Amino acid sequence: MLATGDWAGLMLKMLGCGLVLLAALVGGALVWLYTPDEQRAALVAKYAGPPSVFLDVAGVRLHVRDTGPRTAPAVIFLHGFGSSLQTWEEWARDLEPDHRVIRYDIPGFGLTGPDPSGDYTDGRSIAVLIALMDRLGVVRPSVVGNSMGGRIAWIFAALNPERTDKLVLISPDGFASPGLEYGVKAKVPLMMRALPYVLPSFMLRASLAPAYANPNAVTDALFRRYRDMMLAPGVRGAIVDRMSQQVLIDPAPLLRRIEAPTLLMWGEKDGMIPFANSADYLRALPRATLAALPGIGHLPQEEAPATVRVLREFLDR
């Protein structure tokens, strides 16, 4: 029979062995899941051919596409969280014969990559947008934003009415939801803090799935593009930084200041920002109309490109 001291010693040895085994398992899992960044040169060659250009704007090198007649009405597109300018390609092809179509990778995403300032607040995003407009000589464009880009768009329109012709918000972000309060910095989950080091395909697919009403919309090529853009150098770290800096403000006072005619486009099957949130915007926006999109999710420009006709009708009024 073991004495008390011997029993304690045996338990400590067993516990130590268990901790070593656990550490080995965790370490092995991290090694297995570790996902390095892709080479920037390869991504640029694959995704930044003509008409892409890289412009130095407000201290950051922006990946930009600027197509269509320079004298035509200008439209600037702002993509959502984790996305890139490629999300607009189908709509851009439809509009560019008679519109100047400008889209860019918002700092922290895509081939623009991290912002050297380290600032990912909405204020910084709007400063970059204004600097790009000035660089391109665009005085008063229509602004189209999806999700996070929608939030940037409506804040811009509220603060810069003299520089906004029309405003289009596609499933825009901005109102508080469970876990996101006004005036409080968002808490970044521990799993998200591991994002700069790991990006399993199953995790990315799970994060994309709620954005599409039709699962078949996520083709292999589309998934590959999202994965490649997430693996652009420094993007995953920038995403974590953006999340940690996010502070929501009550949208209603700013929305009431918007003077531009406004179109809300919202997929009725949106699994990211519920269609019911459109009522919050309609209550606050003085000159807004709603285009409900039956059977469509969070990204109509990707899932149902023909919805560009709704956008075109509004822009051409």
MOSUL-V323315 format. One record per residue. N is the residue number from 1. RES is the residue in one small letter. PSI is psi in degrees with one decimal (* if undefined). D_CENTER is the distance of its C-alpha to the mean C-alpha in Angstrom with 1 decimal. Layout:
n->(N	N)
res->(RES	RES)
psi->(PSI	PSI)
d_center->(D_CENTER	D_CENTER)
This chain:
n->(1	2	3	4	5	6	7	8	9	10	11	12	13	14	15	16	17	18	19	20	21	22	23	24	25	26	27	28	29	30	31	32	33	34	35	36	37	38	39	40	41	42	43	44	45	46	47	48	49	50	51	52	53	54	55	56	57	58	59	60	61	62	63	64	65	66	67	68	69	70	71	72	73	74	75	76	77	78	79	80	81	82	83	84	85	86	87	88	89	90	91	92	93	94	95	96	97	98	99	100	101	102	103	104	105	106	107	108	109	110	111	112	113	114	115	116	117	118	119	120	121	122	123	124	125	126	127	128	129	130	131	132	133	134	135	136	137	138	139	140	141	142	143	144	145	146	147	148	149	150	151	152	153	154	155	156	157	158	159	160	161	162	163	164	165	166	167	168	169	170	171	172	173	174	175	176	177	178	179	180	181	182	183	184	185	186	187	188	189	190	191	192	193	194	195	196	197	198	199	200	201	202	203	204	205	206	207	208	209	210	211	212	213	214	215	216	217	218	219	220	221	222	223	224	225	226	227	228	229	230	231	232	233	234	235	236	237	238	239	240	241	242	243	244	245	246	247	248	249	250	251	252	253	254	255	256	257	258	259	260	261	262	263	264	265	266	267	268	269	270	271	272	273	274	275	276	277	278	279	280	281	282	283	284	285	286	287	288	289	290	291	292	293	294	295	296	297	298	299	300	301	302	303	304	305	306	307	308	309	310	311	312	313	314	315	316	317)
res->(m	l	a	t	g	d	w	a	g	l	m	l	k	m	l	g	c	g	l	v	l	l	a	a	l	v	g	g	a	l	v	w	l	y	t	p	d	e	q	r	a	a	l	v	a	k	y	a	g	p	p	s	v	f	l	d	v	a	g	v	r	l	h	v	r	d	t	g	p	r	t	a	p	a	v	i	f	l	h	g	f	g	s	s	l	q	t	w	e	e	w	a	r	d	l	e	p	d	h	r	v	i	r	y	d	i	p	g	f	g	l	t	g	p	d	p	s	g	d	y	t	d	g	r	s	i	a	v	l	i	a	l	m	d	r	l	g	v	v	r	p	s	v	v	g	n	s	m	g	g	r	i	a	w	i	f	a	a	l	n	p	e	r	t	d	k	l	v	l	i	s	p	d	g	f	a	s	p	g	l	e	y	g	v	k	a	k	v	p	l	m	m	r	a	l	p	y	v	l	p	s	f	m	l	r	a	s	l	a	p	a	y	a	n	p	n	a	v	t	d	a	l	f	r	r	y	r	d	m	m	l	a	p	g	v	r	g	a	i	v	d	r	m	s	q	q	v	l	i	d	p	a	p	l	l	r	r	i	e	a	p	t	l	l	m	w	g	e	k	d	g	m	i	p	f	a	n	s	a	d	y	l	r	a	l	p	r	a	t	l	a	a	l	p	g	i	g	h	l	p	q	e	e	a	p	a	t	v	r	v	l	r	e	f	l	d	r)
psi->(137.2	138.7	164.7	-44.0	-41.7	-40.8	-44.8	-41.7	-41.7	-42.4	-40.9	-39.7	-43.6	-42.2	-42.3	-43.3	-39.9	-41.4	-39.4	-43.7	-43.1	-43.9	-39.5	-41.6	-44.6	-45.5	-42.3	-39.8	-41.3	-40.8	-41.7	-38.1	-13.9	129.3	106.7	162.8	154.2	162.3	128.3	-42.6	-39.7	-39.6	-39.9	-43.4	-35.0	-37.3	-5.0	34.9	175.0	138.3	18.9	143.2	162.2	121.3	136.1	112.5	122.0	37.0	9.4	146.1	105.1	137.1	116.5	144.8	126.7	100.9	167.4	169.4	134.0	-22.0	-2.5	163.7	132.5	141.0	126.2	130.8	134.5	116.9	174.4	-177.7	129.8	4.2	-162.3	175.5	-22.2	-20.4	-22.1	2.7	-41.8	-45.1	-38.1	-42.4	-36.4	-38.7	-28.8	-17.2	-30.8	18.2	150.5	116.1	118.1	125.5	152.4	157.7	114.5	138.6	134.1	-7.3	159.4	-144.7	-4.7	-44.0	-164.4	147.3	121.7	-23.9	-20.4	7.1	118.0	25.1	163.8	-34.9	-42.6	-41.4	-39.6	-37.5	-40.1	-41.9	-46.9	-41.5	-37.3	-43.9	-44.5	-41.3	-36.9	-3.5	30.5	117.0	-48.1	77.2	167.2	144.6	128.5	125.2	141.5	128.7	-118.7	-40.8	-29.9	-39.8	-43.9	-40.0	-45.6	-30.5	-43.5	-47.2	-36.6	-38.0	-16.3	60.3	-31.0	-11.2	12.6	118.6	-67.4	159.2	130.3	122.0	118.9	108.1	58.1	149.8	159.3	-38.7	148.5	153.8	171.2	125.3	-10.8	112.4	158.6	139.3	8.8	132.8	137.8	144.8	127.8	117.4	151.0	-40.4	-36.1	-30.7	-17.9	-6.5	-39.1	-13.0	-24.0	144.5	72.9	142.0	-37.0	-33.8	-41.2	-42.7	-40.5	-34.6	-28.3	-30.9	-44.8	-13.3	-11.7	127.5	-33.6	109.4	-27.9	-12.1	-24.0	82.6	167.1	-39.7	-40.9	-45.4	-42.8	-40.2	-46.1	-42.3	-44.5	-42.4	-33.9	-29.7	6.3	143.2	125.4	-7.2	-41.9	-38.6	-39.3	-36.0	-44.7	-41.5	-42.3	-44.0	-40.0	-20.6	-8.7	127.8	110.8	141.6	154.5	116.7	-28.7	-48.9	-39.7	-41.6	-35.8	-17.9	-10.3	127.0	-23.9	141.1	135.2	134.5	127.5	122.6	125.6	123.8	128.2	-16.5	26.0	119.4	1.0	-53.6	108.9	145.3	-32.1	-24.3	-17.9	-30.2	-34.8	-41.5	-40.8	-32.5	-32.3	-26.9	123.2	-25.5	46.3	146.3	152.4	130.1	101.9	137.2	96.5	138.8	14.9	150.2	-142.8	-20.4	70.5	-30.4	-23.7	-44.1	-32.9	73.0	-23.7	-15.0	-6.2	-23.9	-33.8	-44.5	-46.4	-42.5	-39.4	-45.6	-32.1	-0.7	*)
d_center->(64.6	62.0	62.6	60.0	59.0	58.8	56.6	54.2	54.2	53.5	50.6	49.1	49.4	47.8	45.0	44.6	44.5	42.0	39.7	40.1	39.3	36.2	35.1	35.8	33.9	30.8	31.2	31.7	28.6	26.5	28.2	27.6	23.9	23.3	20.8	21.1	18.7	19.5	21.6	19.8	22.7	22.4	18.7	19.5	22.5	20.6	17.6	18.7	21.9	23.1	21.8	19.3	20.4	19.5	20.3	21.1	19.6	20.0	20.6	17.7	18.0	15.4	14.9	15.8	17.2	19.7	21.9	24.5	27.5	27.1	29.3	27.4	25.2	21.9	18.5	15.3	12.0	8.6	5.6	2.7	1.4	4.1	4.7	7.3	10.0	11.9	10.2	12.5	15.6	17.7	17.4	18.1	21.2	22.5	22.1	23.0	26.8	27.1	24.0	22.5	19.0	16.7	13.2	11.8	9.4	8.2	10.3	9.4	7.7	9.8	13.3	13.0	12.7	13.7	14.8	18.6	18.8	16.9	15.6	12.0	13.1	12.3	15.7	15.0	12.0	14.5	17.2	15.5	15.0	18.6	19.9	18.4	20.1	23.3	23.2	23.0	25.5	23.4	24.9	23.7	21.0	19.4	15.7	13.4	10.0	8.0	6.9	5.5	6.6	9.6	10.4	10.6	12.6	15.0	15.7	16.4	18.6	20.4	21.3	22.0	23.8	26.0	23.2	21.5	23.2	21.3	18.1	16.1	13.7	12.3	11.9	10.8	10.1	13.0	16.0	17.2	17.4	19.4	18.7	16.8	19.5	19.8	20.9	20.3	18.0	16.0	17.8	16.1	17.8	20.1	18.7	15.3	17.4	18.7	15.4	16.5	19.6	19.0	16.8	19.1	18.4	19.3	16.8	13.9	15.6	16.0	12.3	11.6	14.8	14.2	11.8	14.8	18.2	19.9	19.6	21.1	18.1	16.7	19.1	19.9	18.6	15.2	15.0	16.5	13.9	11.0	13.4	14.5	11.3	10.9	14.5	14.5	16.6	15.3	11.6	12.2	14.2	11.8	9.2	12.4	13.4	10.4	11.1	14.7	14.6	12.9	15.8	15.5	18.2	20.1	18.6	22.0	23.9	21.3	20.7	24.5	24.6	22.7	25.3	23.5	24.0	20.9	19.8	17.8	16.8	16.3	16.9	19.8	18.8	15.3	15.1	11.9	12.9	16.5	18.2	20.7	18.3	19.0	22.4	21.2	19.7	22.9	25.1	23.6	22.9	26.2	25.7	23.2	23.8	22.1	21.6	21.5	20.5	22.8	22.0	18.3	15.2	11.6	11.0	14.4	13.7	13.8	16.1	18.5	18.4	21.7	20.0	19.7	23.2	22.1	20.0	22.9	25.5	23.8	23.3	26.9	28.7)
